[in-house]
Amino acid sequence: MPKYLIDANLPYYFSLWRGDDYVHVFDLNDEWTDQEIWEYARQHSLTIVTKDTDFSHMVMLQEPPPRVIHIRLGNMKMREFFKILSRVWEECCEMSQQYKLVRVFPDRIEGIG
């Protein structure tokens, strides 16, 4: 059963997000609005992984589920994106159990709420 819902703004073919713990929006309905993604994640107790700031705002106004991992790495080559996330992904997943919002920056990870 999936634990994480990967938003459409993140790569579909990404080795960190392969396996039963992950489902990508493209596998469900790539035309869903943010609200539809939110509702699906809420109903299935998923953590949304996204680059979309809207989900960070939404999670601050409500109690989980869903939780949000907000990737704030900016624009970069896929190789650098993968390198940074590979280094911190396990910690992000652990923090998302404790915090309703985890923000991932190039130089740090923040847990909020």
C-alpha positions in Angstrom: 0.0 0.0 0.0 1.5 3.4 -1.0 2.6 5.9 1.6 3.7 8.7 -0.7 1.9 10.5 -3.6 4.3 12.0 -6.0 3.0 15.2 -7.6 2.9 15.8 -11.4 5.6 18.4 -11.1 8.2 15.8 -10.2 9.9 13.2 -12.4 7.9 10.1 -13.1 11.0 7.9 -13.8 13.0 8.4 -10.6 14.6 5.5 -8.8 14.0 6.9 -5.3 10.2 6.7 -6.0 10.0 3.2 -7.4 8.3 0.5 -5.3 5.1 -0.1 -3.4 5.4 2.9 -1.1 5.0 5.3 -4.0 2.3 6.3 -6.4 2.7 9.1 -9.0 -0.2 11.4 -9.9 0.3 10.3 -13.6 -0.7 6.7 -12.5 -4.0 8.1 -11.1 -5.1 11.1 -13.1 -2.7 13.7 -14.4 -5.5 16.2 -15.0 -6.4 16.4 -11.3 -6.5 19.8 -9.7 -4.5 20.4 -6.5 -7.7 20.0 -4.5 -8.4 16.6 -6.1 -4.8 15.5 -5.3 -5.2 16.7 -1.8 -8.5 14.9 -1.3 -7.1 11.6 -2.7 -4.1 11.9 -0.4 -6.3 12.7 2.6 -8.6 9.7 1.9 -5.7 7.3 1.5 -3.5 8.8 4.3 -0.7 9.6 1.9 2.1 12.1 2.1 2.2 14.4 -0.9 5.7 14.9 -2.4 5.7 18.1 -4.4 7.5 21.3 -5.6 4.1 23.1 -5.5 3.9 25.8 -2.8 0.1 25.5 -2.7 0.3 22.3 -0.8 2.6 23.8 1.9 -0.1 26.5 2.4 -2.9 23.9 2.5 -1.2 21.7 5.1 -0.6 24.6 7.4 -4.3 25.3 7.6 -5.4 21.7 8.3 -4.4 18.7 10.3 -3.0 15.6 8.6 -3.6 13.6 6.7 -2.2 14.4 4.2 1.3 15.4 5.2 3.5 17.2 2.7 7.2 17.0 1.7 7.8 20.2 -0.2 11.0 20.0 -2.3 12.4 23.5 -2.7 15.6 22.9 -4.7 14.9 25.3 -7.5 15.8 24.6 -11.1 18.8 22.3 -11.5 20.0 19.4 -13.7 18.4 16.1 -12.9 21.7 14.6 -11.8 22.1 17.3 -9.1 18.5 17.0 -8.1 18.9 13.2 -7.7 22.2 13.6 -5.8 20.7 16.0 -3.2 17.5 14.0 -2.7 19.4 10.7 -2.5 21.5 12.1 0.3 18.5 13.3 2.4 15.5 11.2 1.3 15.5 8.7 4.2 15.7 11.6 6.7 12.8 13.4 4.9 10.6 10.3 5.1 11.4 9.9 8.8 10.7 13.6 9.5 7.4 13.3 7.6 6.2 10.9 10.3 6.7 13.6 12.9 5.9 16.8 11.1 3.0 17.7 8.9 5.3 19.7 6.6 8.8 18.9 5.6 10.7 21.4 3.5 13.8 20.3 1.6 16.3 22.9 0.6 19.7 22.4 -1.0 21.5 23.0 2.4 18.9 21.9 5.0 15.7 20.1 5.8 13.0 21.8 8.0 10.1 20.1 9.8 7.1 22.3 10.6 4.0 21.5 12.7 
